[in-house]
């Protein structure tokens, strides 16, 4: 369905280079932890879990 409406399947498909992604991965997780919406999640993620989610979405 995503492809039929033009939504990419992951961050890689958006043209983000693997090295550039790896370089900012930790900072993205830290930023997500500091986001004021994160505490309202039913389950508090760790920074490592957020990095894992980002890796899976690459």
C-alpha positions, 0 to 999 in steps of 0.5 A, spaced: 500 500 500 505 504 501 508 504 494 502 505 491 501 511 494 508 513 494 511 512 501 518 510 501 519 503 505 525 506 509 530 512 511 535 509 506 530 509 500 529 517 502 537 517 499 540 518 506 547 515 506 549 509 511 555 513 514 551 519 515 545 516 518 550 512 523 554 518 524 547 522 527 544 516 530 546 517 537 544 524 537 537 522 534 536 518 539 538 523 544 533 528 541 527 523 541 529 522 549 528 529 550 522 530 546 516 532 550 512 527 547 516 521 549 514 521 557 507 520 555 508 514 551 505 508 555 512 505 555 518 509 556 523 507 551 531 507 553 536 511 548 538 504 546 531 502 544 530 508 540 537 507 536 534 500 535 528 503 532 531 508 528 536 502 525 530 498 523 527 503 520 533 505 515 
